Structures are given as structure tokens and as C-alpha cells.
């Protein structure tokens, strides 16, 4: 698998419009890590997860193969951003307390990422990969959004999208598995903010390239009669959490 670049052409919008992860997620991961010296966030995009990790870790390495995405990452004194694929962190062996991949592992050559994670993790270190799929808004809006997701842009989702829909259960995960925290992302957004978020979907970008027009305005028109003021939007998080038993783990 080569670099799956679905977002560089919309990196600014991605940085502005994507939901942010709950602080409780990073607190729970940090509480189970063997230390708090170093975390590696792989596939960091614009650094959303890296900034959450920086609250709990002395240093965070945030890597991504997209220079455009990293150009919109917010600086932080404890975060180092680096252009790199999932196969190469450039970290020393057994140096990281935690390795993470937020809404990114389904784009990876996963065997290469897993091998690099095992190499850089301390014995007892944690690896956490997580994702979110279709959000929930209200009984009136959800069916309209579901039709847009499955039918309007459905044929344009990359095949890797299926892994977010099964909560990463079908991904290879060669670690001693632990329960992933049960958490959700929640934001109160206007219809305009929600439309900006939907515009960052990889399927929307592929639809526009194939069809020559943006399908989001029509979707917003359809939900306008049942959208009043800011709406609470909820994304359940799903993922895998595991521990490195030893540096010699196969």
C-alpha cells in the first residue's frame, strides 16, 4: 500500500472543521502507560491527538507523510512534528511509553506500523488506535445524513473506510489486548459548521473529482427544515488498546 493521500488538498479545512477528541481519552491512556516521558502519534494529520497527548507526556513525536497536513499543525513546546510514514518514526528502540494513531490506522500498511510500534515501545508500553464513523444528531436529521453517507457519496468511499465502520475489529493487532475506553466526541455545531466538517470527508473529495460538483450544499438544504440553532453532534469512538509484553514479541 502506498501513501493514501485523501486530505492534503483540503488540509486547511480539515484543520478547521474536524471534531476534537475528548481530554478524558488522553488521561485514560496516560494512566495506563508505564511512564510519561515520550509518546509517538503516528498519522497525526494536523496534530489533534498530539496536542491532547502533550498534556500528559514530556515529549510527543507527531509524524505524518503529508507535508500539507503538518503545515496546519498548531505548535506546542512539547510536540515535535516530522514528515514520516507509518513505517519509520526514527525513534530509538524501546523509547516510547505510548504509540497512538487517531483516525489514521485504516490508511496504514499495518504490518509496517505494528513492527515499528513494537520496536519503539518500552516493555509494557501501550499502543492505541482509534476511529469514528458516522455521527448521530437527531431522529429527524440522522436518516437524511444516512442516505447522503450511504447512497449519495457511498460509492466514493475508499475501501479502507470499512475498517472505521467495524470499529477496527478487523484490523491486525498483535498486542496484548486491553479494553478500549468507552468515550464519545461531542460538539454543538451550526449547520454551517457541520457542512464544513462533511466537506472534509474523503468520499466528498472523490465525488467532486468524479462528478464535478459539491454534493454538500444539497444535503444541507435537505436538513435545513429540521435543523434549529446549534445541534449536539455525537461520534462514538471505537478502537484497539494493547500492551507490548516484551521487545522480543513476535
QUILIN-V561350 format. One line per field, one symbol per residue. ss: DSSP state (@ for helix, = for strand, . for the rest). psi: psi as a letter, one per 20 degrees, with the letter a starting at -180 (. if undefined). A space follows every 50 residues. Layout:
ss->???
psi->???
This chain:
ss->.......@@@@@@@@@@.....@@@@@@@@@@.....=====.....@@@ @@@.....======..@@@@........=====............===== ==..@@@..@@@@@@@@@@@===========....=..@@@@@@@@@@@@ @@.@@@..@@@@@@@..........===.....======.@@@@@@@@.. .@@@@@@@@@@....@@@@@@@@@......======.======.......
psi->prpnniihikhghghhiqqqqphhghghghhiqiakgpqooplicjjghh hhhihiqhqppoqqiohgghhjqpqphjppppoqriiohjqqqliphppq oolhhiiqnhhgggghghgiqqpiqqppprrqcprpfrhhhghghhgggh ggigijpqhihhhhhjkjhiqpnlroqrppporqppqoqrhghghhghii qhhgghgghhijrpighhghhhighjooapqpppopqqapprpohrijp.
